[in-house]
């Protein structure tokens, strides 16, 4: 198992945030600025419409079962759990070394990403 497969996914949130901060520093945090009050209002309306569209896309249908909503919210953890269980079963079943190495790298990377993201969010607070 390579250490890079564990460390890199844990560092992805921090690297992405660092690049965003570097880019903001490069352009002095200005970006595109509205030139008038009318443009400011249009920008706010565009942001509102964007958030409304995202909420509509992400919304469950009204007749969705509660377990579907719960599974959707916990999908990341269900996926990682199934990867870990598959790796454990493959290790106990004695699959070939190449397949086991791939599964171990996959399980390590997925766990590292979840733990790294949570840790980074905790540090950033």
N, C-alpha and C positions, 0 to 999 in steps of 0.2 A: 504494500500500500504506500503510495506516494504522499508525502506530507503536503504537497501542493494541493492535492484534491481535498484536503481538509481545511487548509488555511485560506486559500483563495475565495471559496464561497462565503466564508465568514467575513472577509474583508470587502466584499462587493458593496454592501450598503455604505461603508465608510468611504470607499474610493469614489462612489457616485456622488456622495455629499461633498467630498473634497473638490471634485471636478466642477460641480455646480458653484461652489464658493469661489473657486479660481476664476471661472468664467464671469461671475458677477463682479469680482474685483477688477478683471481686465476691462470690462465695459463700465466701470465705476457704478455698478448697480442701477444704471439708468434704464437700459433697454428702450423700447418704444414708448414714448410719452405722448399722451394726447396734447394737442395744441390749443384746444378751446374747451369750454364747458360742454358744448354739444358733443364733441368727440369723447369726452369723459363719460357722459351719459350713455353714449352708444357702446363704449367699452364695458361699462357696468352691465348694460343690458345683454351684451354678447356673453359675458361671463355667467350671468344668470341663466341664460338659455342653454349654455354648455352644461352647467351643473344640473339643470332640469332634465336635459337629454340623457346625461349619464345616470341620473337616478331612475329614469324611466327604463333604460336598458338593464340596469341592475336589479330592478324590482321583480319580485316573485309574482306569479299570477295569484289572484285572490283566493283561488280554490286549491292552492298548494298545501300539501300536508305539512304539519309541523316538523316531522322528521326530515323532510326534504330540505326545509330551511335550516335545520340544525346541521345536517350533513354538508350542505353548501358552505356554511360558516366554518365548519371544521375540516374542510377538504384537505387543506395543507397537512394537517396532522394525520388524517386517515391515509393520505398518500405516503407520507414518511413511515407510518406504522406498517403499511403493507410492504414497503421496500425492506424495512428491517426484518419483518417476519419471513419474507422470501429469502433474504440473505441467511437468516438463521436456519431455515429448512434446507437450503442448498448446502450449507456447511455441514449439517448433520447427515444429509443424504450422501455426501461425498462426491459432489459433482467435480468436474475437472477443474484444475487450478486456474486456468485462464478465465472461465466463467465466474468462479468464486472471486477472483481479483476484481473483475468488473463490478460485481454486486457489492463487494466491500467498499470499493471507491464510490459507488453510487450512494450507498447508505451513509457513508461518512460525509460526503458532500452535502447531502440533503439535511442531515442533522446539523452540520456545521453552519449551513446557511440560516436555519431557523434559530439556532442558539446565537450565532453572530449577529443577526438582525435584532433580536431581543436585547442582547447585551449592548449593542450600539445605541439603541433607542434609550436604554436605561442610563447609559453614560451621558448622552446628549442632554438629558433632562437636567 
